């Protein structure tokens, strides 16, 4: 794998790409967490996606030599903003950070060590903690999902997401090769990219919580229309299943379909798309998903049951 710009002692430059849209309330904490990194070879790029709040004023407060910003003339969405940052980056590696999240000081240092440990790493990630607006830690993000490493990590990524955008560090050369994030996808564009990258090398993972994932109103990380699951999410997974062909067994294919049909079906059913949700949950059962678990979900999320539960809880 080729190398980009380095600094002293063959240290790779890491470009930090931060897309920001109306992020004035959180951007300072985000940027401060980057400038507090123990790893010094950083280039910081904020891509202002045509914000209409005070985001430009916050950006203007920073004058570090390794900091620059790009102001877009129109709002193109987070994927387009990240892609602009990728093109502008000078580093060998690119680390993404959303404008409402933060890093702990050792995040990049730990990931650089992991990156250097094997020659074929195509993506490095780490754990993250979910936090409140005030900074109180709630739990570990995706705590119920196992992080898988190595050359076959893409198989696990086909079953469930365990990589979080603000936790990744990726060689720029591979991002250019993939074309970056697909701006036509409203959801799952990150998972689409992680699967592509995982098939191009090995996934490395630092098993420490080095990112704070903050939930804020209007954050892109908080849900979305259930229809998007059917229009973007499921077709993306099916496309990747078709692409791997005979690299997976029939049993592995059934396991992937059981997990994904159930996840997307439950999301749709829970948000009121009862017909499509029920159909997908049925397909999940046919592919081996636990029947009792699926039935319990349907019963618990059927409107009369939900109303009864709310009444009992007072």
C-alpha positions in Angstrom: 0.0 0.0 0.0 1.4 3.3 -1.0 2.5 6.0 1.4 1.6 9.7 1.3 3.0 12.7 3.1 5.1 11.9 6.2 6.7 14.1 8.8 9.7 13.5 11.1 10.7 9.9 11.7 8.5 8.5 8.9 5.4 9.5 10.8 2.4 9.5 8.5 0.3 12.7 8.3 -3.3 12.2 9.3 -5.9 14.4 7.8 -8.9 15.0 10.0 -12.1 15.7 7.9 -15.0 17.3 9.8 -18.2 17.9 7.9 -20.2 20.7 9.6 -23.7 21.9 8.9 -25.3 24.3 11.5 -22.9 22.8 14.1 -22.1 26.0 16.1 -23.4 24.5 19.3 -20.9 21.6 19.3 -18.1 22.3 16.9 -15.8 24.0 19.5 -15.7 20.8 21.6 -15.2 18.7 18.6 -12.2 20.8 17.3 -10.7 21.1 20.8 -10.7 17.3 21.1 -8.7 17.1 17.9 -6.2 19.7 18.9 -5.8 17.8 22.2 -4.6 14.7 20.5 -1.2 13.3 21.6 -0.4 12.5 18.0 1.0 15.7 16.5 1.1 15.0 12.8 -2.4 16.2 12.0 -4.0 18.3 9.3 -7.5 19.5 10.3 -10.1 20.3 7.6 -13.6 21.5 8.4 -16.0 21.4 5.5 -18.8 23.9 6.1 -21.8 22.5 4.2 -23.4 26.0 3.7 -24.3 26.5 7.3 -26.9 29.2 8.1 -26.0 29.5 11.8 -22.8 30.7 13.5 -20.7 27.8 12.3 -18.5 30.2 10.2 -17.9 32.3 13.3 -16.8 29.3 15.3 -14.4 28.2 12.5 -12.9 31.7 12.4 -11.8 31.4 16.1 -9.2 28.8 15.1 -5.9 30.0 13.5 -3.6 27.0 14.0 -1.2 26.4 11.1 -2.5 22.8 10.6 -6.1 24.0 10.4 -8.1 25.0 7.3 -11.7 25.2 6.3 -13.7 24.9 3.1 -17.0 26.7 2.7 -19.4 25.1 0.3 -21.7 27.4 -1.7 -24.7 25.1 -1.3 -25.8 22.3 1.1 -24.9 19.0 -0.6 -25.2 16.7 2.4 -22.7 15.0 4.7 -21.4 12.5 2.1 -20.6 15.2 -0.4 -19.0 17.3 2.3 -16.8 14.4 3.4 -15.8 13.7 -0.2 -14.7 17.3 -0.6 -12.6 16.9 2.5 -11.1 13.7 1.1 -10.1 15.4 -2.1 -8.5 18.3 -0.2 -6.6 16.1 2.3 -2.8 15.9 2.0 -2.3 13.1 4.5 -1.6 9.4 4.0 -4.5 8.6 6.3 -7.9 10.3 6.7 -9.8 10.2 10.0 -13.4 11.3 9.9 -15.1 13.1 12.8 -18.7 14.4 12.9 -19.2 17.9 14.2 -21.2 16.7 17.3 -18.7 14.0 18.4 -15.4 14.1 20.2 -12.1 12.1 20.5 -10.2 11.2 23.6 -6.6 12.4 23.5 -5.0 9.0 22.6 -7.4 8.1 19.7 -5.1 8.8 16.8 -2.0 7.5 18.6 -3.6 4.2 19.4 -4.9 3.8 15.8 -1.5 4.7 14.3 0.1 1.9 16.3 -2.6 -0.6 15.0 -2.1 0.7 11.4 1.6 0.1 11.6 1.2 -3.4 13.1 0.1 -5.0 9.8 1.0 -4.0 6.2 -2.4 -4.6 4.7 -4.8 -2.7 6.9 -7.5 -0.9 4.8 -9.4 0.5 7.8 -8.8 1.1 11.5 -11.7 1.7 13.9 -12.3 1.7 17.7 -15.1 1.6 20.2 -17.1 4.7 21.1 -19.2 5.7 24.1 -22.7 7.2 23.7 -22.9 10.4 25.8 -25.6 12.9 26.7 -25.5 16.6 25.7 -23.9 17.3 29.0 -21.2 14.6 28.5 -22.6 11.9 30.8 -21.6 8.5 29.4 -24.6 6.3 28.8 -23.2 3.1 27.4 -20.8 1.8 24.7 -22.0 2.3 21.2 -23.0 -0.9 19.5 -22.0 -2.8 22.7 -24.2 -5.8 21.7 -22.2 -6.3 18.5 -18.9 -8.0 18.2 -16.1 -6.0 16.5 -14.4 -8.4 14.0 -10.9 -7.8 12.6 -8.8 -9.3 9.8 -9.2 -10.1 6.1 -12.7 -11.5 6.5 -14.2 -8.8 8.6 -16.4 -7.9 5.6 -18.4 -11.0 6.3 -19.4 -9.7 9.8 -20.1 -6.2 8.3 -22.6 -7.8 5.9 -24.5 -9.1 9.0 -24.5 -6.1 11.2 -22.8 -2.7 11.6 -20.0 -2.4 14.2 -18.0 0.5 12.7 -18.8 4.1 13.5 -17.8 7.0 11.2 -16.2 9.2 13.9 -14.0 6.2 14.9 -12.4 5.3 11.6 -9.0 6.0 10.1 -8.4 5.0 6.4 -5.6 5.3 3.9 -6.5 8.1 1.5 -5.4 6.1 -1.5 -8.1 3.5 -0.9 -10.8 6.2 -0.3 -9.9 7.6 -3.7 -10.0 4.2 -5.2 -13.5 3.5 -3.9 -14.8 6.9 -4.9 -15.6 7.8 -1.3 -19.1 8.1 0.2 -22.0 7.7 -2.2 -23.9 11.1 -2.0 -27.0 9.5 -3.6 -27.6 7.4 -0.5 -29.6 9.1 2.3 -28.6 6.3 4.8 -26.1 3.5 5.1 -23.6 5.2 2.8 -21.0 4.7 5.6 -21.7 1.0 5.9 -21.5 0.7 2.1 -18.0 2.2 2.2 -16.8 0.1 5.2 -17.8 -3.1 3.4 -15.9 -2.0 0.3 -12.8 -1.1 2.2 -12.9 -4.3 4.3 -12.8 -6.3 1.1 -9.7 -4.4 0.0 -7.5 -5.5 2.9 -7.7 -6.1 6.7 -9.8 -4.3 9.3 -7.9 -3.2 12.3 -9.6 -2.4 15.6 -8.5 -0.8 18.8 -10.6 -2.3 21.5 -10.8 0.9 23.6 -13.6 3.5 23.7 -11.7 6.5 22.3 -14.7 8.4 20.8 -17.6 10.2 22.4 -20.7 9.9 20.3 -23.1 12.7 21.3 -26.8 12.7 20.5 -28.1 16.1 19.6 -31.4 17.3 18.0 -31.3 17.1 14.2 -28.2 14.9 14.3 -27.9 12.7 11.2 -27.0 9.8 13.4 -30.5 9.7 15.0 -32.8 7.5 13.0 -34.5 8.7 9.9 -37.6 7.8 7.8 -38.3 4.1 7.8 -38.7 4.2 4.0 -35.0 4.9 3.7 -34.3 1.4 5.0 -36.2 -0.1 2.1 -34.9 2.3 -0.6 -31.2 2.5 0.3 -30.2 0.1 3.2 -31.6 -3.2 2.0 -30.6 -2.8 -1.7 -27.1 -1.9 -0.6 -26.8 -5.2 1.5 -28.3 -7.3 -1.4 -25.8 -5.7 -3.8 -22.9 -6.7 -1.7 -24.2 -10.2 -1.1 -24.4 -10.6 -4.9 -20.9 -9.2 -5.3 -19.3 -11.7 -3.0 -20.8 -14.6 -4.9 -19.3 -18.0 -4.0 -17.0 -16.4 -1.4 -19.7 -17.2 1.2 -21.4 -20.5 1.9 -25.2 -20.9 1.6 -25.3 -21.1 5.4 -23.4 -17.8 5.7 -25.8 -16.2 3.2 -28.8 -17.4 5.1 -27.3 -16.0 8.4 -26.7 -12.6 6.8 -30.2 -12.5 5.3 -31.8 -13.5 8.6 -29.9 -10.8 10.5 -30.5 -8.0 8.0 -34.2 -8.9 7.2 -34.9 -8.9 10.9 -33.0 -5.6 11.7 -34.6 -3.7 8.8 -38.0 -5.4 9.3 -38.1 -4.5 13.0 -37.1 -0.9 12.2 -39.9 -0.6 9.6 -42.5 -2.3 11.8 -41.5 -0.2 14.8 -41.9 3.0 12.8 -45.3 2.1 11.5 -44.6 0.5 8.2 -46.4 -2.7 9.2 -46.8 -4.3 5.9 -43.2 -4.1 4.7 -41.9 -4.7 8.2 -44.0 -7.9 8.6 -42.9 -9.2 5.2 -39.2 -8.7 6.1 -39.6 -10.3 9.5 -41.2 -13.2 7.8 -38.3 -13.5 5.4 -35.9 -13.4 8.4 -37.7 -16.3 10.0 -37.5 -18.3 6.8 -33.8 -17.7 6.8 -33.4 -18.9 10.4 -34.0 -15.9 12.6 -35.4 -16.9 16.1 -39.2 -17.2 15.7 -40.0 -16.4 19.4 -37.9 -13.2 19.3 -39.6 -12.1 16.1 -43.1 -12.8 17.4 -42.4 -11.0 20.7 -41.2 -7.9 18.8 -44.4 -7.9 16.6 -46.6 -8.3 19.6 -44.8 -5.6 21.6 -44.9 -3.1 18.8 -48.5 -3.6 17.5 -50.4 -0.4 18.3 -53.0 -1.8 20.8 -50.2 -3.5 22.8 -48.1 -0.3 22.8 -51.1 1.7 24.1 -51.7 -0.9 26.8 -48.1 -0.8 27.9 -48.1 3.0 28.1 -51.3 2.8 30.3 -49.8 0.2 32.6 -46.7 2.4 33.1 -48.9 5.3 34.0 
